[in-house]
């Protein structure tokens, strides 16, 4: 629930070619991300993921789930509803305090988050028009209000959840009973969250509808601080394992005065976006605040019974809470590069490459027949597609010169390309029969591999 300003930060120096303009344009052109409701003029703060974007997002969520749930003994998953009883949001404190301070500019009518106001030598200015006639900040609740059922009155009010975490807290007892885990253990969840942000900005970075990947890791009080450090390190490793370089990550220790009052320690893991250094994930030690609040408000015990000491107590919790959309954006920013490569005639041209980690890449391998009008090449290429499909998402492309086809795949981050040529039929050299060219995206190096070895080689490189 911590808030950090997203203006007045220096633009990142580390991105070279990756300007936001180029990234937004690539995302639209190649079908990663579109504006929501575009044909009606869009809806501010809402985005749609196209055919490639949905794959990238899914790969990210699957990898998070794999490393957080499947590869561990101490974490289980759940999938909570978006609509919950309003009392949840009263008890959690969201109804009263989940707000940003908002300021209006009387000159240009801009609505601003108070931290977006420019402070010039002690004088406040509107960042849009430079006007100095600003209202005093007032609290603006970020939750989307809605009504459940046919009557629209006070008794039917609830909210679209502004975070996924509360479903985990209120189901703590049910999950504990069925999972039969001992402390420390965690509950993980991925799902949509909604915040009526005053000023959605920076492409998908600050949206009104977004997805979170959250873990609530329950522990004994004395383990909290140590586990906060542990999870910060684990999460940094995660980002490196999806291809985000350590040098573009930054850990901010949230100062005491900016931390939620119940938190004993919070780190923000930040990324050097082209528009400045911004939060990707918060890792917070939230003490026993959430479970205590829900126990108090619901009157139901949310205690843990320690079989060794025969004591009951409310567990403490460490929460790594990451944004799916922000991480997808970071992956694209990190991967975007331009280099020089020879065209069909050997002339150097600019090549746009998304150097996505193979494990994140939407398409893992593209398969090409050298020529589309040679039946045997086409048939062999399609046979290879069928052979690879059970293992990964592959793409078949027969249109245009082979160099063009490679470029199209480079631009969307496909790490491997397989070309079927006349050598595959051993026309000149019998020892090359049933082999293909395997091309690697970043180095553009080509190797000759046996078709029967392809699934094994590729699977080992994309896992
Ligand atoms: P910020 O200060 O940027 O508003 P926050 O500190 O309020 O973020 P948390 O409540 O800690 O964010 O939420 C956890 C994560 O959810 C964030 O680190 C971020 O990745 C994601 N997130 C939060 N708000 C948004 C949003 N409006 N759009 C996209 N992702 C978001």
Boltz pocket constraint, residues with backbone or C-beta under 6 A from the ligand:
constraints:
  - pocket:
      binder: B
      contacts: [[A, 1], [A, 2], [A, 3], [A, 4], [A, 5], [A, 163], [A, 195], [A, 197], [A, 204], [A, 205], [A, 206], [A, 207], [A, 208], [A, 209], [A, 210], [A, 211], [A, 212], [A, 279], [A, 280], [A, 281], [A, 282], [A, 321], [A, 322], [A, 323], [A, 324], [A, 325], [A, 326]]
      max_distance: 6.0
